[in-house]
Every structure is written in structure tokens, then in C-alpha cells.
């Protein structure tokens, strides 16, 4: 059995570690960063989606606002007229107000659910378009990695403006 002295082992180990590994090249990675929040805020596609939602839901929103104002006025009137009303009239008006408030709450809840669903659909369409633009930039400019919504990113790797510009340029 051959035994190596500690000095010979150290020399052999350092020689092995200093030999460059074959097939591995040191090359710089090309990394990009995209802020989805800025894409959804600044792109024309996102602004168009927002305008579409406002047009689609504006009438219902105004109707709900009018309904809330009428309900508030009826409550104020009941408080003002309450002391002069008979018990049966007071009870009838209170039941009417409770029924109107229930109807208002139901309509408001339905409105919120409907707008959330539509907003999700519209934003998803914008995100899908943005992802196609990012993929195109990734392939065309030969990126190794493009991150989305990082905690911190250098302006040097931020390609958000390019994504927004490309989105705005596409139909």
C-alpha cells in the first residue's frame, strides 16, 4: 500500500483544482427584468382595457350610486319624520328601508363580483400579450434569463420600457 506524505497530497490536490474544467466556459449571463405593474399601468393595451371596463360598468356604477343616495335620503327623512309618525307607519317605513338596503347590498355585491371577473379577463389578455412580447425580446436579443417583479433590480437590466413600447407598437 502506497502512502502519500501530507505535502504530496496537498500538492496533488492543488494541481487538480487548478486545472481548468474542460467544456465549461466562463461567460457573462444576459439578464433582464420586467415590472408587470408598470406594464399594466403604462401600456396602451392596459389603458384600453381600463377604458373598456369603465364603459361597460359605468352605467351600473352610476345606478348604484344613485340608489345609495336615495337610500341615504330615505334614512334621513325617516329620522327626521320618525317622532311624528304612528307606530305602524314607522314600522312600515323601517321595513321598507331594510328591504331597500338589502336590495342595494345584493346589487353592489353582484356588481363587485362582475367587475372583478371582467377585470381579471381583461388584465389576463394584456398579460398574455406582454408575455409574448417578452418572449420575443428574449429570443431576438438572446437573453439567458428575464425575471418578472423582482424585489430589487438594477435599471441596467430593466427592460420594462422596451416591453411597453413593443406592446404599444403592436395591434
C-alpha positions, -999 to 999 in steps of 0.1 A, spaced: 0 0 0 14 34 -10 11 62 14 15 98 4 30 123 26 8 153 36 29 176 15 25 154 -16 -13 151 -10 -16 189 -8 4 195 -40 -17 169 -58 -49 184 -46 -39 220 -56 -28 207 -90 -62 191 -96 -81 222 -85 -60 245 -107 -67 225 -139 -94 242 -158 -125 221 -163 -130 211 -198 -162 222 -216 -170 249 -191 -166 284 -204 -169 315 -182 -193 337 -200 -215 366 -187 -252 360 -184 -276 383 -201 -304 390 -176 -335 413 -180 -362 424 -156 -398 434 -164 -421 451 -140 -456 438 -147 -471 465 -125 -456 492 -148 -467 473 -179 -502 472 -167 -501 508 -157 -483 523 -187 -492 503 -218 -519 514 -242 -534 479 -241 -539 482 -203 -553 517 -206 -577 505 -233 -588 476 -211 -595 500 -183 -615 523 -206 -635 493 -219 -643 483 -183 -654 518 -174 -676 520 -204 -691 485 -197 -697 491 -160 -701 529 -158 -739 528 -161 -743 502 -133 -719 521 -111 -739 553 -116 -772 534 -109 -757 520 -76 -745 555 -66 -780 569 -73 -796 540 -53 -772 547 -24 -781 584 -24 -819 576 -25 -814 552 4 -795 577 24 -821 604 18 -849 580 28 -830 571 60 -825 609 68 -862 615 61 -872 587 84 -850 600 112 -865 635 107 -901 623 105 -898 595 129 -911 613 160 -943 624 143 -952 590 127 -975 564 141 -960 532 152 -975 513 123 -962 539 98 -928 540 114 -926 501 113 -936 500 77 -910 526 66 -883 509 86 -891 475 69 -891 493 35 -857 508 43 -843 474 54 -857 458 22 -842 486 1 -808 483 19 -808 445 14 -815 450 -24 -788 476 -26 -762 454 -8 -771 425 -31 -767 446 -62 -735 461 -50 -721 427 -42 -731 414 -77 -715 445 -93 -683 439 -74 -682 403 -84 -690 410 -121 -663 438 -123 -637 416 -107 -643 388 -131 -642 411 -162 -612 429 -148 -594 396 -144 -603 386 -180 -591 419 -195 -559 420 -175 -552 384 -183 -554 393 -220 -529 421 -215 -506 399 -195 -506 372 -223 -498 398 -249 -470 412 -227 -456 377 -221 -455 371 -259 -436 404 -263 -412 394 -235 -406 360 -252 -399 378 -285 -374 401 -268 -359 371 -250 -353 352 -282 -344 382 -305 -319 397 -281 -306 363 -268 -313 368 -231 -304 340 -207 -330 349 -182 -358 375 -178 -373 380 -144 -406 395 -136 -414 415 -105 -382 412 -86 -377 428 -52 -347 448 -64 -334 452 -99 -308 475 -114 -320 499 -141 -293 484 -162 -313 452 -166 -348 467 -166 -364 461 -200 -399 472 -189 -399 503 -212 -390 481 -242 -418 458 -234 -443 487 -230 -431 503 -263 -434 470 -282 -469 464 -267 -479 499 -278 -465 494 -313 -483 461 -318 -520 458 -326 
